[in-house]
Amino acid sequence: MVSSGSNLAISVLVARMLPPVDAGVYFLAFSVAAALAVLARGGLEKTVLRLVAEHRASKEQHQIYSALVRVYAVSLVFVVLTATGTALLGPTVAEGVFELPRLAQIVPLVAWWVAYLAYEMLLAETFRGLDAIPLASIFGGAAARLLTVIGLVALSVQGEAPLEAVVGMTVVAGVAALVPGSIILASRALSLKGGGTTQVRTATVLGITAPLLVTNLAFFTSRNADLWILGAFRPAEELAIYAVAVRLVLLVGAALSIVDAVLPPLIAELTEPHQRDRLQNLARSTASVAGLPAAAVLLVFIVAGRPILEFTFGPFYAASYPILAILSFGQCANVFAGSCGYVLIMTGHQGSLMKAALAGGALSVLGGLLLAERFGALGVATAAAGGVVFQNLLILWMVRQHCGIWTHVGWGPLTRAVARFARTRRGSP
């Protein structure tokens, strides 16, 4: 909740502190940095989550330590290469593809942005695998976004701030937030170091990571290709209008993000065939818990989206209302599908998830390219929402084929879960 609220506050501050052109550049820079952070992580965040959760469930502490050493060593190489490539090639891409000199000027800051975003997710998923959910939530975005809000408010008090200062504050706040998390993780990792002779091999890490890297890139492309297409083919002002809607749509999926913060370690404990009924009940009931607020937010956006945008971001951004409505439908479908992707990952079917991600990403990209010139932001939004819906339907089908279960919203499992909880409460002292 803190992370979602802070993300919204950052978007509001950026939209009001910067002119629309610079605001569009900021949001595009964030999207590019987040995409390159996916490349820098190389799928290692899901690899460390799976390895740590599995070995924790089997009480193999020395294996957890070995997995952490291997994953973070490989990650360091990936992050350094990606950040260096960003700094060297970024200006050429910014001016040649997006034709935005302002973006080229902040490329060094974007390179640091890439590094901190990559490490942030890796740190959070490590804590999640260790079943330290509060730490995963704090250092997986909440602390960094909250510090960013505080820093941007301080800048706004001084009046208008240049784009470089706004991006620089974002990066500095993010890096500062990760320092205490790193110290805590180092302490926990050293406490797990034991005398076991069996070690997690680098080849094992890379074998799990390779399809996850492709999957992550495909997922991220399907979710962000719309911004890149608009940045390449449409004016920066239209990009800013679209980006504001994208940031607000995150509220539709906020509840699913909370569910996904606690679900993966539980899935790891229910992967055996005789546990599949319990896994289905867990997945469907939690999807229903996330689906209720998602549907409520969707309804609010449809009924009052225009005045919300105008009041929150300013009159200029009221034009993003139809974009907000279309994207909210796609995000609501994503929530209604539940945590189907995590089920495939934790049960060893990351290859199938990769295929679904590639198919959905291809639909979003091709649709956006075809519709951008004629229909502008509305056409790109339609392609993005359609790609998300198709992708989730395909993943749902794959979970059914591989695991024999469903993960979408189910009011029956939710009702039974609530009834069990009520009985437990009545029987407790």
N, C-alpha and C positions, 0 to 999 in steps of 0.2 A: 504493500500500500504506500509506504514511504517512497519507494522507487518510482511507482507510477505517478504519484502526486508530484514528485520532484521533476520527472520528465516533462510533465505538463507545464510546470512552473518555468522550466528552462525554455520551453518553446514560446511561452508567453513573453518572457523577458527578452528573448532574442528578437521576436517579431516587433516588439515595441522599442527596443534599443537601436535596431539597425534599420536602414531603409530597405524596402522590399528586395532590391537587387542583391544587397549584401546578405540579407536574411536567406534568400534563396541559395547563395553561395555557401553559407554556413551549413544549412541542412544538407546540401549536396556533399559538402566536405565530410560531414558526419557519416553519411551513407557510404561514401567511398572508403573512409577509414574503417568502418565496421565490416565492409566486405573484405578489405585487405586483412583485417584482424582474423576473419574466418580462415583465410589462406595461411596466415601466420600460425594459427593454432593447429592447422593440419588435421583437425578431427581429434586431437589429443585430449580435449576436454571430456568428450564422451568415452574415450579409451580409459582415461584415469578413473572416471566414474564407475565404469564397468569392472575394471580390475580391482579397484579398492573395495567396492561393494561385495564382489564375489569372495575375495580373500578375507574380508572382515566377517562375512557370514560363516566361513569355515574356520575362523579363529587362527588364520595364518599371518601373524603380525609381521614376521620377517619378510614375507612375500609382499605385504603392503609397502614396507620401506623400500624394497627392491624396485617395485613398480613405480613408486614416486621418483626415485633416482633416475630410472631410465626415461620416464615420460618428461621430466623437467629438463634433462640433458638434451633430448631431441627437440623439445620446445624452444630451448634457447637458440639452437641453430636456426630453426624455422623463423623465429621472430626477428633475429638479427638480419637474416637474408631479406625478409620481406620489408622491414623498415628501411634498410639500405636501398633496396630497389625502388621504394616509394620516393625517397629523397632524390635519387638520381634521375628517374624517369618521369616523376610526377609533373614537373613543369611542362614537359613536352606534351603529355596527355591532356593536361588542363587547357593548354592553348590550342592544341591540334584537334582534339575530339570535342571538348565542351565549349571552346572559344571563349574562355573566361579568364582573362589575365588576373583578376582578383583571386581566383582559386590558385593560380600558379604562384602567387606571392606568399601564400600561407602553407605551401607544400612541406617545408621543414617541420612546422607544427603538426601537420597531418601525419607525418612519419612517426612522431612521438605518440600521437593519438592512436595510431595503429598498434604500437607496442603495448600501451597500457590497456587498451580494450582486449587484446589477445590474452594478456596475463590475467586480467580481471576475471574472465570467464573460466580460465584454467584453474585459478585459485578457488572460485566458487564451486566448481564441480568436484574438486578434490575434497573440500569440506563436506559436500553433499554425499560423496561416497563414504566418508568417515561417519556419516549420520550426524554431523554437526550442523543441523539445518539452520539454527539462528546465525551461525557464523557465515554459512553459505549465502544467506539472505543479506546480511550486512555488507559483506565484501563482494557480493555479486552484483552490486549496483547501487544499493540504497545509500551507503556512506558516500560514495563518489558523487552521486547525483545531488545529495543534500549539500555537500560542500560546494558543489558547482553553483547551486542556487544562491548560497550565502555569498560566494564570490561575485556572481553577476549582480546581485542586489547592491553590493558595495560599489561596483563599477557604475551602476545606473544612478546612484546617488550623486555621483560626480558629473552627471549629464551624459550626453551621447558619447559612446565609446567606439573606437575603430574596430573593424572586423578582427584585426590581428590580436587586439587585447581580449576580445570576447573568446576567441579560439584558444588563446594562451591561458586564460583563466580556467577554461574547461579542462585543458590537459593537466595543468598544475594541480588542480583540485583532485582529479582522478588519480594521479600518481601518489599524492599525499595520502589519499584514503587507503591505498593498498599497503602502505608500510607496516602498520600494526598487524594486518592480516598475514603478511609474510612472516613476521616474527613469530606469531602464534603457530603457523603451519610448521615452521622450522623446528620449533620446540616439540610439537607433537610427533613429527617425523623421526626425530632423534630418539624419542621415547619408545618408538616401535622397532628400533634397530636391535636385532637379536642375533643368535648364533646359528641360524638355519643355513644350510648349505645350498638349498635350491634357490635359484635366482630367476627373476623374470628377465627374459632375453629381449634384446633390442628388436630382434626379428619378430618376436611375438607382438610387441607394441606396434611396429610398423604394419604388420599384417592386419591388425584390427583397425588401425588408423586409416589406411589407404581408402577403403570404400566410404568411411565416414567423412573424409575430406571431400570427396566428390559429392556426397550427400549434402554436407553443410553448404558447399558452394552453390549447389543446385537450389537448395531451399532459400538461401539468401538471395540468389539471383531472382528467383520467382517472386520474392517479397520486395525487392528493391530495384528491379530492372525498370519499373515505371519511372522512378526518379531519374535514373541515368538517361533513359530515352527522352524524357522531357528536357533534361539538361543539355542534351545534344541537339534537339530539334526545335525547342520552343524557347521563348524569351524567359529571362531569369525571373521576371515578375510572376509569370504563370507557374514557374517552378515553385516559387515561394507559396503561392496559393495552394498548390497541391500538397506541398510538404507539411503545411499546417494541418491539413485534413489527415494526413498519414499519422502525424504525432497524436492527434486527438483520438484516432481510431484505436490506439493502443489501450485505451480505457475499456474497450469492448472485451479484449482478451486478458485483462488484468487478473481476473479470477482464475483463469487457466494457468497463468504464470505462477500463481500461488500454489495451485495443485501440483504443477510440475516441479515445484521446489521440494516437495516431500515425497513424491510418488516413486522415483526411480529406485531408491534402496528397497522399498517395499516390493516392487516388481521383481527385483533380484532374488528375493526370498520365496517367490511363488512361481518359479519357472519350471518346476517339475510337472510332468503330465497330470499327476493326481491332484495338483493344486490349481488346475485351470479354472474350475468353477469359482473358486475364491478370487482368482485373478480377474475374471470377468465381472464379478460383483463389485470388486474394488474399483476397477476401471470405469464401469458404467455409473456407479453411484457418485464417484468424484466428478465425472463429466457432467452429471446432472447438477451437482452443487455449483460448478462453474457456469453451467448453461443458464441458470436463473438470472444472475446479475448481468450476464452478457445480453440476454434478451431484453432486460430492463433498460440497459444503456442504449441498445439499438433503438428501442421505442422512443426514448428521450431525444436521441439525435434526429430521428425522422420527424417528430412533432415540433421540436424547438431548436433544431440544429442551427438555423440561420441566426436567430438572436443570440444564441450561445457563442457562436463564432465572432459576431460583431462586438459583443460585450467583452469577450475574453481577449481577442487579438487585435481588435480595431475594425472600423468600417471597411477598410480595403479587403479584409479577408472573409467578409460575408459571402463573397462569390464562390467560396469553396464548399458551400452547402451540398450541392448535388454530388460532388466528389466524395464528401464525407458519408453520405447515405449509401452510395454504391460500395465503397470500401468497407463500411460497417457490416453490410450483408455478408461479404466474403469472410470477414473476421469472425462473425457469429457462426458461420458454417464451420470454421476451423475449431472453434470452441466446442460446438456440438459433436464433433468427431472424437473429442476426448484426447487422451494421451496415447494415441495409436502408434506414433513414431517411437516413443520410448519403449513400448512393448516389443516392437521389432528389434530394437537395439539390444535390450537387456536379455532377449531370448536368442541372440546370435544370428538374427536375420537382417543385418545391416545392408547386405547386398541388395535385397528386395527393396528396402527403403531407399537406397540409392537410385534404383530404376524409377520408382514413383516420383522422387524428387526431380529427376531429370525430365520426366514426361511433363510434370506440372510446370517446371521452369521453362521448358521449351514453348509451351502453350502461352504462358504469360509474355515472354519476350517476343515471340512472333506476332501475337495479337497486338501488343503495344506498338511494334514497328509498323504494322499495317494500318493501325487506327490513329496514330499520333498526328500525321500530317493533316488528315481530313477532319477529325473530331477533337483534336487537342487533348486536354487533360481528361475530359469525360471519356473519350475512347480508350485512353491508357488505363484509367480506373476500371473500366468495364473488363478489359483484358486481364488486369491484375486480379480482380475479384473472381473471374471465371477460372483462372489458373489455380487459385487457392481451393475453390470448391472441387474442381476435378482432381487435384492432388490428394485431398483428404478422402474423397470417395475411393480412390485407388488404394490408398494406404489401409483404409478400413477393410477393403476386400482382401488385401494381402495378409492382414492380421487374421482374418477368418480362415484363409487358406492354410497358413502356417501353424497357427495356434488353436484354431477351432473356437475362437471366442469373438465377441463384439466389444467395442470400447465406447460406442457412441452413447448419448444421453439415454437413460432408462429410468423412468420414474418408479418402476417396480423395485429394482435394486436399491434405489435411494430410500424408498418407503421402508423396506425391510431393514436397512442400515439404521434409520432413525428409530425404528421400533426396538432393535437390539440395544441401541444406545440408551433408550428410555428405560428398558428393563434393567440394564446394568446400573443406571443411576438409582432406580428404586431399590435395588438390592444392595447398594453400597451404604456404609455407615454415614 
